Amino acid sequence: MKIERESLLLIAPALYLFILPLAHTTALRSMAFGVSVLLLFWTWRTHATPPVPLKAPFAIWLSIALLSLIWAVYPEFSIIEIKSEILCGFLTFVIFFSLTRGRRELNLWIAVLAVSSLVVGTFALFQFGRGISPYEVGYYGGAVHYGAYLATVIPIF
């Protein structure tokens, strides 16, 4: 079976999507995200991609966040938060927007989310079965983390 070159572009983002909710995977998550960003920039140069939507709301959001640095108590911390929450969030949106060219890719993302949710849910079930507090991070990030993850993922299904 011949693997299409286009399919290879989906490996790093799929890995990133799979490990996103898993605890203790920061290095692997960062590497998958970095490769996905590089692939995004490469595909912009080599493939016809539609214009990115929502540029104005994201620009306003980023501008207000940068403006808030004026009165920030810890500007260094705020800059890190702006980078990790706004810039990385926007890049993640653009990665999946640009690489979702049709139903095939959308089905892949949904399948990866489903398998990832199943893995994380299994970790949570084992932790519950062992009598460990659901608020301990453990292997799945803890009850609060998993609840937020489910609230984010369930509307996609």
DSSP file (Angstrom, degrees, kcal/mol; ACC not computed):
  #  RESIDUE AA STRUCTURE BP1 BP2  ACC     N-H-->O    O-->H-N    N-H-->O    O-->H-N    TCO  KAPPA ALPHA  PHI   PSI    X-CA   Y-CA   Z-CA
    1    1 A M              0   0    0      0, 0.0     2,-0.5     0, 0.0     0, 0.0   0.000 360.0 360.0 360.0 127.0    0.0    0.0    0.0
    2    2 A K        -     0   0    0      1,-0.0     2,-0.6     0, 0.0     0, 0.0  -0.712 360.0-139.3 -87.6 126.8    1.4    3.3   -1.1
    3    3 A I        -     0   0    0     -2,-0.5     2,-0.1     1,-0.0     5,-0.0  -0.756  22.7-125.4 -86.8 125.1    1.2    6.1    1.5
    4    4 A E     >  -     0   0    0     -2,-0.6     4,-1.2     1,-0.1     3,-0.3  -0.361  10.9-126.6 -68.2 147.1    0.3    9.4   -0.1
    5    5 A R  H  > S+     0   0    0      1,-0.2     4,-0.8     2,-0.2     3,-0.3   0.861 111.6  57.6 -61.4 -36.2    2.5   12.3    0.5
    6    6 A E  H >4 S+     0   0    0      1,-0.2     3,-0.6     2,-0.2     4,-0.4   0.857 101.2  56.3 -63.3 -35.0   -0.5   14.3    1.6
    7    7 A S  H >4 S+     0   0    0     -3,-0.3     3,-1.2     1,-0.2     4,-0.4   0.823  97.9  61.7 -67.6 -30.9   -1.2   11.7    4.3
    8    8 A L  H >X S+     0   0    0     -4,-1.2     3,-1.1    -3,-0.3     4,-0.5   0.812  94.1  63.7 -64.8 -28.7    2.3   12.2    5.7
    9    9 A L  T << S+     0   0    0     -4,-0.8    -1,-0.3    -3,-0.6    -2,-0.2   0.725  98.9  55.9 -65.6 -19.9    1.4   15.8    6.5
   10   10 A L  T <> S+     0   0    0     -3,-1.2     4,-2.1    -4,-0.4    -1,-0.2   0.570  85.4  81.2 -90.7  -9.6   -1.2   14.6    8.9
   11   11 A I  H <> S+     0   0    0     -3,-1.1     4,-2.6    -4,-0.4     5,-0.2   0.955  93.2  43.6 -65.5 -52.2    1.0   12.4   11.1
   12   12 A A  H  X S+     0   0    0     -4,-0.5     4,-2.6     1,-0.2    -1,-0.2   0.929 116.8  45.5 -63.5 -46.5    2.5   15.2   13.4
   13   13 A P  H  > S+     0   0    0      0, 0.0     4,-2.6     0, 0.0    -1,-0.2   0.893 113.3  51.1 -63.7 -36.2   -0.8   17.1   13.9
   14   14 A A  H  X S+     0   0    0     -4,-2.1     4,-2.3     2,-0.2    -2,-0.2   0.915 111.0  48.0 -65.5 -41.2   -2.6   13.8   14.6
   15   15 A L  H  X S+     0   0    0     -4,-2.6     4,-2.5     2,-0.2     5,-0.2   0.921 112.0  50.2 -63.0 -43.3    0.1   12.8   17.1
   16   16 A Y  H  X S+     0   0    0     -4,-2.6     4,-1.2     1,-0.2    -2,-0.2   0.923 111.9  47.5 -59.6 -45.2   -0.3   16.3   18.7
   17   17 A L  H  < S+     0   0    0     -4,-2.6    -1,-0.2     1,-0.2    -2,-0.2   0.867 112.3  50.6 -64.6 -37.2   -4.1   15.9   18.9
   18   18 A F  H  < S+     0   0    0     -4,-2.3    -2,-0.2     1,-0.2    -1,-0.2   0.928 116.7  37.4 -67.8 -45.5   -3.7   12.4   20.4
   19   19 A I  H >< S+     0   0    0     -4,-2.5     3,-1.1     1,-0.2    -1,-0.2   0.541  89.5  96.5 -87.8  -5.5   -1.3   13.3   23.2
   20   20 A L  T 3< S+     0   0    0     -4,-1.2    -1,-0.2     1,-0.3    -2,-0.1   0.885  90.7  37.8 -52.5 -45.3   -2.8   16.8   23.9
   21   21 A P  T 3  S+     0   0    0      0, 0.0     2,-0.3     0, 0.0    -1,-0.3   0.581  94.6 104.6 -85.1  -5.7   -4.9   15.5   26.9
   22   22 A L    X   -     0   0    0     -3,-1.1     3,-0.6    -4,-0.2   118,-0.2  -0.563  69.2-129.1 -80.2 134.0   -2.4   13.0   28.2
   23   23 A A  T 3  S+     0   0    0    116,-1.0    -1,-0.1    -2,-0.3   119,-0.0  -0.425  86.4  25.5 -74.1 153.8   -0.5   14.0   31.3
   24   24 A H  T 3  S+     0   0    0     -2,-0.1    -1,-0.2     1,-0.1     3,-0.1   0.785  89.9 105.3  66.6  31.9    3.3   13.9   31.4
   25   25 A T    <>  +     0   0    0     -3,-0.6     4,-2.8    -6,-0.1     5,-0.2  -0.019  31.9 126.0-126.3  29.8    3.8   14.3   27.7
   26   26 A T  H  > S+     0   0    0      1,-0.2     4,-2.6     2,-0.2     5,-0.2   0.901  74.3  46.5 -60.2 -46.0    5.0   17.9   27.5
   27   27 A A  H  > S+     0   0    0      2,-0.2     4,-2.3     1,-0.2    -1,-0.2   0.937 116.2  44.3 -64.6 -46.3    8.2   17.2   25.5
   28   28 A L  H  > S+     0   0    0      1,-0.2     4,-2.5     2,-0.2    -1,-0.2   0.894 113.8  51.4 -65.0 -39.4    6.5   15.0   23.0
   29   29 A R  H  X S+     0   0    0     -4,-2.8     4,-2.4     2,-0.2    -2,-0.2   0.914 110.4  48.9 -62.6 -43.5    3.6   17.4   22.7
   30   30 A S  H  X S+     0   0    0     -4,-2.6     4,-2.6    -5,-0.2    -2,-0.2   0.899 111.8  48.5 -65.0 -40.6    6.0   20.3   22.1
   31   31 A M  H  X S+     0   0    0     -4,-2.3     4,-2.5     2,-0.2     5,-0.2   0.929 112.4  47.8 -65.3 -44.4    7.9   18.4   19.4
   32   32 A A  H  X S+     0   0    0     -4,-2.5     4,-2.1     1,-0.2    -2,-0.2   0.888 113.5  48.7 -63.9 -38.5    4.7   17.4   17.6
   33   33 A F  H  X S+     0   0    0     -4,-2.4     4,-2.4     2,-0.2    -2,-0.2   0.928 111.1  49.8 -66.0 -45.0    3.4   21.0   17.8
   34   34 A G  H  X S+     0   0    0     -4,-2.6     4,-2.3     1,-0.2    -2,-0.2   0.916 112.4  46.4 -60.7 -44.7    6.7   22.4   16.5
   35   35 A V  H  X S+     0   0    0     -4,-2.5     4,-2.5     1,-0.2    -1,-0.2   0.891 111.4  53.1 -64.5 -38.7    6.7   19.9   13.6
   36   36 A S  H  X S+     0   0    0     -4,-2.1     4,-2.2    -5,-0.2    -2,-0.2   0.893 108.7  49.2 -63.6 -39.8    3.1   20.8   12.9
   37   37 A V  H  X S+     0   0    0     -4,-2.4     4,-2.3     2,-0.2    -2,-0.2   0.918 111.2  49.5 -65.6 -43.4    3.9   24.5   12.7
   38   38 A L  H  X S+     0   0    0     -4,-2.3     4,-2.2     1,-0.2    -2,-0.2   0.908 111.3  49.5 -61.7 -41.1    6.8   23.9   10.4
   39   39 A L  H  X S+     0   0    0     -4,-2.5     4,-2.9     2,-0.2    -1,-0.2   0.879 108.0  55.1 -63.9 -37.7    4.5   21.7    8.2
   40   40 A L  H  X S+     0   0    0     -4,-2.2     4,-1.9     2,-0.2    -2,-0.2   0.949 109.8  45.0 -59.1 -49.9    1.9   24.5    8.2
   41   41 A F  H  X S+     0   0    0     -4,-2.3     4,-1.0     1,-0.2    -1,-0.2   0.878 113.8  50.5 -63.7 -37.3    4.4   27.1    6.9
   42   42 A W  H  X S+     0   0    0     -4,-2.2     4,-1.6     1,-0.2     3,-0.5   0.918 109.3  50.0 -66.6 -43.5    5.6   24.6    4.3
   43   43 A T  H  X S+     0   0    0     -4,-2.9     4,-2.7     1,-0.2    -1,-0.2   0.827 103.9  59.6 -67.3 -29.5    2.1   23.9    3.1
   44   44 A W  H  < S+     0   0    0     -4,-1.9    -1,-0.2    -5,-0.2     5,-0.2   0.853 110.8  42.5 -63.7 -32.1    1.4   27.6    2.8
   45   45 A R  H  < S+     0   0    0     -4,-1.0    -2,-0.2    -3,-0.5    -1,-0.2   0.787 126.3  30.3 -82.2 -28.8    4.3   27.8    0.3
   46   46 A T  H  < S+     0   0    0     -4,-1.6     2,-0.3    -5,-0.1    -2,-0.2   0.629 114.0  52.8-110.3 -16.3    3.5   24.6   -1.6
   47   47 A H  S  < S-     0   0    0     -4,-2.7     2,-0.7    -5,-0.2    -1,-0.1  -0.897  81.0-111.3-124.4 150.4   -0.3   24.2   -1.5
   48   48 A A        -     0   0    0     -2,-0.3    -4,-0.1    -3,-0.0    -3,-0.1  -0.706  44.7-179.3 -76.7 118.1   -3.2   26.4   -2.3
   49   49 A T        -     0   0    0     -2,-0.7     3,-0.1    -5,-0.2    49,-0.1  -0.930  28.4-112.1-121.3 145.8   -4.8   27.1    1.0
   50   50 A P        -     0   0    0      0, 0.0     2,-0.0     0, 0.0    -1,-0.0  -0.339  48.3 -86.4 -68.9 156.9   -7.9   29.2    1.7
   51   51 A P        -     0   0    0      0, 0.0     0, 0.0     0, 0.0     0, 0.0  -0.359  49.8-102.8 -63.6 144.6   -7.5   32.4    3.6
   52   52 A V        -     0   0    0     -3,-0.1     3,-0.5     1,-0.1     2,-0.1  -0.522  38.1-141.4 -71.5 126.0   -7.5   32.0    7.4
   53   53 A P  S    S+     0   0    0      0, 0.0    -1,-0.1     0, 0.0    41,-0.0  -0.318  75.7  35.1 -80.4 170.5  -10.8   33.1    8.9
   54   54 A L     >  +     0   0    0      1,-0.1     4,-1.9    -2,-0.1     5,-0.2   0.713  67.6 139.9  63.1  25.1  -11.3   35.0   12.1
   55   55 A K  H  >  +     0   0    0     -3,-0.5     4,-2.6     1,-0.2     5,-0.2   0.913  69.6  52.4 -64.3 -41.2   -8.1   37.1   11.7
   56   56 A A  H  > S+     0   0    0      2,-0.2     4,-2.5     1,-0.2     5,-0.2   0.943 109.9  45.9 -63.5 -49.4   -9.7   40.2   13.1
   57   57 A P  H  > S+     0   0    0      0, 0.0     4,-2.6     0, 0.0    -1,-0.2   0.914 114.9  48.3 -61.1 -39.8  -11.1   38.7   16.3
   58   58 A F  H  X S+     0   0    0     -4,-1.9     4,-2.7     2,-0.2    -2,-0.2   0.910 111.5  50.0 -65.5 -39.9   -7.7   37.0   17.0
   59   59 A A  H  X S+     0   0    0     -4,-2.6     4,-2.6     2,-0.2    -1,-0.2   0.902 112.2  47.5 -64.2 -40.9   -5.9   40.3   16.3
   60   60 A I  H  X S+     0   0    0     -4,-2.5     4,-2.7     2,-0.2     5,-0.2   0.924 112.1  50.3 -64.8 -44.2   -8.2   42.2   18.7
   61   61 A W  H  X S+     0   0    0     -4,-2.6     4,-2.1    -5,-0.2    -2,-0.2   0.934 113.6  44.9 -58.6 -48.1   -7.7   39.4   21.3
   62   62 A L  H  X S+     0   0    0     -4,-2.7     4,-2.6     2,-0.2    -1,-0.2   0.899 112.6  52.1 -64.4 -41.2   -3.9   39.6   21.0
   63   63 A S  H  X S+     0   0    0     -4,-2.6     4,-2.5     2,-0.2    -2,-0.2   0.921 110.4  47.1 -62.5 -44.8   -4.0   43.4   21.0
   64   64 A I  H  X S+     0   0    0     -4,-2.7     4,-1.9     2,-0.2    -1,-0.2   0.905 112.4  50.7 -64.0 -40.5   -6.0   43.6   24.2
   65   65 A A  H  < S+     0   0    0     -4,-2.1     4,-0.4    -5,-0.2    -2,-0.2   0.921 112.3  46.2 -63.3 -43.3   -3.7   41.0   25.8
   66   66 A L  H >< S+     0   0    0     -4,-2.6     3,-1.1     1,-0.2     4,-0.3   0.880 110.7  53.4 -66.9 -36.9   -0.6   43.0   24.9
   67   67 A L  H >< S+     0   0    0     -4,-2.5     3,-1.7     1,-0.2     4,-0.3   0.854  99.5  63.2 -63.6 -34.7   -2.3   46.2   26.1
   68   68 A S  G >< S+     0   0    0     -4,-1.9     3,-0.7     1,-0.3     4,-0.3   0.659  83.7  77.9 -67.0 -14.0   -2.9   44.5   29.4
   69   69 A L  G X  S+     0   0    0     -3,-1.1     3,-0.6    -4,-0.4    -1,-0.3   0.751  78.7  73.2 -64.8 -21.9    0.9   44.2   29.9
   70   70 A I  G <  S+     0   0    0     -3,-1.7    -1,-0.2    -4,-0.3    -2,-0.2   0.904 111.0  25.3 -59.2 -42.2    0.9   47.9   30.9
   71   71 A W  G <  S+     0   0    0     -3,-0.7    -1,-0.2    -4,-0.3    -2,-0.2   0.216  91.2 132.8-108.2  13.8   -0.8   47.2   34.2
   72   72 A A    <   -     0   0    0     -3,-0.6     4,-0.1    -4,-0.3    -3,-0.1  -0.421  50.4-148.4 -67.8 138.6    0.4   43.6   34.7
   73   73 A V  S    S+     0   0    0      1,-0.3    -1,-0.1    -2,-0.1    -4,-0.0   0.902  97.7  23.7 -71.6 -42.6    1.9   42.7   38.1
   74   74 A Y  S  > S+     0   0    0      1,-0.1     4,-2.2     2,-0.0     3,-0.4  -0.773  71.0 177.9-123.4  84.0    4.2   40.2   36.6
   75   75 A P  H  > S+     0   0    0      0, 0.0     4,-2.6     0, 0.0     5,-0.2   0.834  80.2  58.7 -58.8 -33.5    4.7   41.1   32.9
   76   76 A E  H  > S+     0   0    0      1,-0.2     4,-1.7     2,-0.2     5,-0.1   0.930 109.3  43.8 -61.7 -44.1    7.2   38.2   32.3
   77   77 A F  H  > S+     0   0    0     -3,-0.4     4,-2.3     1,-0.2    -1,-0.2   0.900 112.6  53.0 -65.5 -41.3    4.5   35.7   33.4
   78   78 A S  H  X S+     0   0    0     -4,-2.2     4,-2.6     1,-0.2    -2,-0.2   0.881 106.6  52.0 -63.9 -38.7    1.9   37.5   31.3
   79   79 A I  H  X S+     0   0    0     -4,-2.6     4,-2.4     2,-0.2    -1,-0.2   0.909 109.5  49.8 -64.1 -41.1    4.0   37.4   28.2
   80   80 A I  H  X S+     0   0    0     -4,-1.7     4,-2.8     2,-0.2     5,-0.2   0.908 111.8  48.7 -62.8 -41.6    4.5   33.7   28.6
   81   81 A E  H  X>S+     0   0    0     -4,-2.3     4,-3.0     2,-0.2     5,-0.6   0.898 109.9  51.4 -65.3 -40.9    0.7   33.2   29.0
   82   82 A I  I  X>S+     0   0    0     -4,-2.6     5,-2.0     1,-0.2     4,-1.7   0.925 113.3  46.1 -61.5 -43.5    0.0   35.3   25.9
   83   83 A K  I  <>S+     0   0    0     -4,-2.4     5,-2.2     3,-0.2    -2,-0.2   0.944 119.9  37.7 -63.7 -48.3    2.4   33.2   24.0
   84   84 A S  I  <5S+     0   0    0     -4,-2.8    -2,-0.2     3,-0.2    -1,-0.2   0.850 126.6  33.3 -77.9 -33.3    1.1   29.8   25.2
   85   85 A E  I  <5S+     0   0    0     -4,-3.0    -3,-0.2    -5,-0.2    -2,-0.2   0.847 131.4  22.5 -93.3 -36.5   -2.6   30.6   25.4
   86   86 A I  I  X<S+     0   0    0     -4,-1.7     4,-2.7    -5,-0.6     5,-0.2   0.908 127.2  37.8 -98.3 -56.2   -3.2   33.0   22.5
   87   87 A L  I  ><S+     0   0    0     -5,-2.0     4,-2.6     2,-0.2    -3,-0.2   0.939 122.6  42.6 -65.6 -46.4   -0.4   32.5   19.9
   88   88 A C  H  ><S+     0   0    0     -5,-2.2     4,-2.3    -6,-0.2    -1,-0.2   0.876 114.9  52.1 -67.3 -35.4   -0.1   28.8   20.3
   89   89 A G  H  > S+     0   0    0      2,-0.2     4,-2.3    -6,-0.2    -2,-0.2   0.915 111.0  46.8 -64.0 -43.2   -3.9   28.5   20.4
   90   90 A F  H  X S+     0   0    0     -4,-2.7     4,-2.6     2,-0.2    -2,-0.2   0.921 112.3  49.9 -64.9 -43.7   -4.2   30.5   17.1
   91   91 A L  H  X S+     0   0    0     -4,-2.6     4,-2.7     2,-0.2    -2,-0.2   0.896 109.7  51.6 -61.8 -39.3   -1.4   28.4   15.5
   92   92 A T  H  X S+     0   0    0     -4,-2.3     4,-2.2     2,-0.2     5,-0.3   0.933 110.2  49.0 -62.3 -45.3   -3.3   25.2   16.5
   93   93 A F  H  X S+     0   0    0     -4,-2.3     4,-2.4     1,-0.2    -2,-0.2   0.934 113.4  46.6 -57.6 -47.1   -6.5   26.6   15.0
   94   94 A V  H  X S+     0   0    0     -4,-2.6     4,-2.9     2,-0.2     5,-0.3   0.875 108.7  56.1 -66.9 -38.0   -4.6   27.5   11.8
   95   95 A I  H  X S+     0   0    0     -4,-2.7     4,-2.1     1,-0.2    -1,-0.2   0.966 114.6  37.5 -57.0 -53.4   -2.9   24.1   11.6
   96   96 A F  H  X S+     0   0    0     -4,-2.2     4,-1.0     1,-0.2    -2,-0.2   0.834 116.4  53.0 -73.0 -31.3   -6.1   22.1   11.7
   97   97 A F  H  < S+     0   0    0     -4,-2.4     3,-0.3    -5,-0.3    -1,-0.2   0.938 113.7  43.0 -64.8 -46.1   -8.0   24.6    9.5
   98   98 A S  H  < S+     0   0    0     -4,-2.9    -2,-0.2     1,-0.2    -1,-0.2   0.847 116.6  45.8 -70.6 -34.4   -5.3   24.5    6.8
   99   99 A L  H  < S+     0   0    0     -4,-2.1     2,-1.3    -5,-0.3    -1,-0.2   0.570  90.9  86.9 -88.9  -7.9   -4.8   20.7    6.9
  100  100 A T     <  +     0   0    0     -4,-1.0    -1,-0.1    -3,-0.3     3,-0.1  -0.738  46.0 154.5 -92.9  92.4   -8.5   19.9    6.9
  101  101 A R        -     0   0    0     -2,-1.3     2,-0.3     1,-0.1    -1,-0.2   0.563  62.4 -18.5 -95.4 -11.0   -9.2   19.9    3.2
  102  102 A G  S  > S-     0   0    0     -3,-0.2     4,-1.8     1,-0.1     3,-0.2  -0.942  86.9 -61.2-171.3-169.6  -12.2   17.5    3.2
  103  103 A R  H  > S+     0   0    0     -2,-0.3     4,-2.9     1,-0.2     5,-0.2   0.833 120.2  63.1 -63.4 -34.9  -14.2   14.9    5.0
  104  104 A R  H  > S+     0   0    0      1,-0.2     4,-1.8     2,-0.2    -1,-0.2   0.929 107.3  41.3 -58.2 -48.8  -11.3   12.5    5.1
  105  105 A E  H  > S+     0   0    0      2,-0.2     4,-2.6     1,-0.2    -1,-0.2   0.902 113.8  53.0 -67.5 -40.8   -9.2   14.7    7.3
  106  106 A L  H  X S+     0   0    0     -4,-1.8     4,-2.3     1,-0.2    -2,-0.2   0.923 109.4  49.2 -60.8 -43.5  -12.1   15.7    9.5
  107  107 A N  H  X S+     0   0    0     -4,-2.9     4,-2.4     1,-0.2    -1,-0.2   0.870 109.4  53.3 -62.6 -36.6  -12.9   12.0   10.1
  108  108 A L  H  X S+     0   0    0     -4,-1.8     4,-2.7    -5,-0.2    -2,-0.2   0.942 109.1  47.8 -63.2 -47.2   -9.3   11.5   11.0
  109  109 A W  H  X S+     0   0    0     -4,-2.6     4,-2.5     1,-0.2    -2,-0.2   0.907 113.1  48.6 -61.0 -41.5   -9.3   14.2   13.6
  110  110 A I  H  X S+     0   0    0     -4,-2.3     4,-2.3     2,-0.2    -1,-0.2   0.906 111.9  48.9 -65.8 -40.9  -12.6   12.9   15.1
  111  111 A A  H  X S+     0   0    0     -4,-2.4     4,-2.6     2,-0.2     5,-0.2   0.911 111.3  49.5 -64.3 -42.2  -11.2    9.4   15.2
  112  112 A V  H  X S+     0   0    0     -4,-2.7     4,-2.6     1,-0.2    -2,-0.2   0.919 111.8  48.7 -63.9 -43.0   -8.0   10.6   16.9
  113  113 A L  H  X S+     0   0    0     -4,-2.5     4,-2.6    -5,-0.2    -1,-0.2   0.894 111.4  50.5 -62.4 -39.7  -10.0   12.5   19.4
  114  114 A A  H  X S+     0   0    0     -4,-2.3     4,-2.2     2,-0.2    -2,-0.2   0.933 113.1  44.1 -65.3 -45.9  -12.2    9.5   20.1
  115  115 A V  H  X S+     0   0    0     -4,-2.6     4,-2.4     2,-0.2    -2,-0.2   0.916 114.4  50.2 -65.3 -42.4   -9.2    7.2   20.6
  116  116 A S  H  X S+     0   0    0     -4,-2.6     4,-2.7    -5,-0.2     5,-0.2   0.912 110.6  49.3 -61.8 -43.3   -7.4    9.8   22.8
  117  117 A S  H  X S+     0   0    0     -4,-2.6     4,-2.7     1,-0.2    -1,-0.2   0.892 110.6  51.2 -62.7 -39.4  -10.6   10.2   24.9
  118  118 A L  H  X S+     0   0    0     -4,-2.2     4,-2.1     2,-0.2    -2,-0.2   0.915 111.3  47.2 -64.1 -43.1  -10.9    6.5   25.3
  119  119 A V  H  X S+     0   0    0     -4,-2.4     4,-2.1     2,-0.2    -2,-0.2   0.941 115.4  44.5 -63.7 -48.0   -7.2    6.2   26.4
  120  120 A V  H  X S+     0   0    0     -4,-2.7     4,-2.3     1,-0.2    -2,-0.2   0.899 113.0  51.5 -65.7 -40.0   -7.5    9.1   28.9
  121  121 A G  H  X S+     0   0    0     -4,-2.7     4,-2.4    -5,-0.2    -1,-0.2   0.866 107.8  53.0 -63.1 -36.4  -10.9    7.8   30.2
  122  122 A T  H  X S+     0   0    0     -4,-2.1     4,-2.5     2,-0.2    -2,-0.2   0.914 108.5  49.6 -64.8 -43.0   -9.3    4.3   30.7
  123  123 A F  H  X S+     0   0    0     -4,-2.1     4,-2.4     1,-0.2    -2,-0.2   0.920 111.5  49.3 -59.8 -43.1   -6.5    5.9   32.8
  124  124 A A  H  X S+     0   0    0     -4,-2.3     4,-2.4     1,-0.2    -2,-0.2   0.896 110.2  50.9 -63.6 -40.4   -9.1    7.8   34.8
  125  125 A L  H  X S+     0   0    0     -4,-2.4     4,-2.7     2,-0.2    -1,-0.2   0.907 110.5  48.3 -64.5 -42.7  -11.1    4.5   35.4
  126  126 A F  H  X S+     0   0    0     -4,-2.5     4,-1.7     2,-0.2    -2,-0.2   0.909 111.6  49.9 -63.9 -41.3   -8.0    2.7   36.6
  127  127 A Q  H  <>S+     0   0    0     -4,-2.4     5,-2.0     1,-0.2     4,-0.3   0.911 112.6  47.3 -64.6 -40.4   -7.1    5.5   38.9
  128  128 A F  H ><5S+     0   0    0     -4,-2.4     3,-1.5     1,-0.2    -2,-0.2   0.913 110.2  53.1 -63.8 -43.0  -10.7    5.5   40.3
  129  129 A G  H 3<5S+     0   0    0     -4,-2.7    -1,-0.2     1,-0.3    -2,-0.2   0.795 105.6  53.9 -63.8 -29.4  -10.6    1.7   40.6
  130  130 A R  T 3<5S-     0   0    0     -4,-1.7    -1,-0.3    -5,-0.2    -2,-0.2   0.480 116.8-114.7 -84.4  -1.9   -7.4    1.9   42.7
  131  131 A G  T < 5 +     0   0    0     -3,-1.5     2,-0.3     1,-0.3    -3,-0.2   0.659  62.6 151.9  80.6  16.0   -9.1    4.4   45.1
  132  132 A I      < -     0   0    0     -5,-2.0    -1,-0.3    -6,-0.2    -2,-0.1  -0.597  56.5 -95.7 -81.3 141.8   -6.9    7.3   44.2
  133  133 A S    >   -     0   0    0     -2,-0.3     3,-1.5     1,-0.2    -1,-0.1  -0.270  25.6-133.5 -55.5 135.4   -8.4   10.7   44.6
  134  134 A P  T 3  S+     0   0    0      0, 0.0     9,-3.7     0, 0.0    10,-0.2   0.635 103.5  63.7 -68.1 -10.9   -9.9   12.0   41.3
  135  135 A Y  T 3  S+     0   0    0      7,-0.2     2,-0.2     8,-0.1    -2,-0.1   0.528  79.9  97.3 -92.2  -5.6   -8.2   15.4   42.0
  136  136 A E  S <  S-     0   0    0     -3,-1.5     7,-0.2     1,-0.1     6,-0.1  -0.596  80.1-127.5 -78.0 146.0   -4.7   13.9   41.8
  137  137 A V    >>> +     0   0    0     -2,-0.2     4,-1.8     4,-0.1     5,-0.8   0.937  52.1 151.6 -62.5 -49.4   -3.0   14.4   38.5
  138  138 A G  T 345S-     0   0    0      1,-0.2    -1,-0.1     3,-0.2     3,-0.1  -0.167  72.4 -38.3  54.2-144.1   -2.1   10.7   38.0
  139  139 A Y  T 345S+     0   0    0    -16,-0.2  -116,-1.0     1,-0.2    -1,-0.2   0.611 140.2  44.1 -89.4 -13.4   -1.8    9.5   34.4
  140  140 A Y  T <45S-     0   0    0     -3,-0.8    -2,-0.2  -118,-0.2    -1,-0.2   0.402 111.8-102.5-118.1   3.8   -4.8   11.4   33.0
  141  141 A G  T  <5 -     0   0    0     -4,-1.8     4,-0.4     4,-0.1    -3,-0.2   0.322  65.2 -80.6  97.5  -8.6   -4.4   14.9   34.5
  142  142 A G     >< -     0   0    0     -5,-0.8     4,-2.6     1,-0.1    -7,-0.2  -0.089  52.8 -70.9  95.8 162.8   -7.1   14.7   37.2
  143  143 A A  H  > S+     0   0    0     -9,-3.7     4,-2.6     1,-0.2     5,-0.2   0.863 129.5  50.0 -62.1 -40.2  -10.8   15.1   37.3
  144  144 A V  H  > S+     0   0    0    -10,-0.2     4,-2.2     2,-0.2    -1,-0.2   0.929 113.2  46.6 -66.6 -44.3  -10.9   18.8   36.6
  145  145 A H  H  > S+     0   0    0     -4,-0.4     4,-2.2     2,-0.2    -2,-0.2   0.933 115.4  45.5 -61.2 -47.5   -8.5   18.5   33.7
  146  146 A Y  H  X S+     0   0    0     -4,-2.6     4,-2.7     1,-0.2    -2,-0.2   0.876 110.9  53.3 -68.2 -37.5  -10.4   15.6   32.2
  147  147 A G  H  X S+     0   0    0     -4,-2.6     4,-2.2    -5,-0.2    -1,-0.2   0.912 110.7  46.8 -62.6 -42.2  -13.8   17.3   32.7
  148  148 A A  H  X S+     0   0    0     -4,-2.2     4,-1.4     2,-0.2    -2,-0.2   0.888 111.7  52.0 -65.8 -38.9  -12.5   20.4   30.9
  149  149 A Y  H  X S+     0   0    0     -4,-2.2     4,-2.4     2,-0.2     3,-0.3   0.936 110.7  47.0 -62.5 -46.6  -11.2   18.2   28.1
  150  150 A L  H  X S+     0   0    0     -4,-2.7     4,-2.8     1,-0.2    -2,-0.2   0.894 108.7  54.7 -63.1 -39.9  -14.5   16.4   27.7
  151  151 A A  H  < S+     0   0    0     -4,-2.2    -1,-0.2     1,-0.2    -2,-0.2   0.809 113.7  43.3 -63.7 -28.6  -16.4   19.7   27.7
  152  152 A T  H  < S+     0   0    0     -4,-1.4     4,-0.3    -3,-0.3    -2,-0.2   0.871 120.3  39.1 -80.5 -39.7  -14.2   20.8   24.8
  153  153 A V  H >X S+     0   0    0     -4,-2.4     3,-1.4     1,-0.2     4,-1.0   0.847  99.1  70.7 -85.0 -36.6  -14.2   17.6   22.8
  154  154 A I  G >< S+     0   0    0     -4,-2.8     3,-0.7     1,-0.3    -1,-0.2   0.862  94.0  56.2 -57.3 -40.6  -17.8   16.4   23.1
  155  155 A P  G 34 S+     0   0    0      0, 0.0    -1,-0.3     0, 0.0    -2,-0.1   0.812 100.5  61.0 -61.9 -25.0  -19.3   19.2   20.9
  156  156 A I  G <4        0   0    0     -3,-1.4    -2,-0.2    -4,-0.3    -3,-0.1   0.872 360.0 360.0 -66.8 -35.6  -16.9   18.1   18.1
  157  157 A F    <<        0   0    0     -4,-1.0    -1,-0.3    -3,-0.7    -3,-0.1   0.491 360.0 360.0 -74.8 360.0  -18.5   14.6   18.0
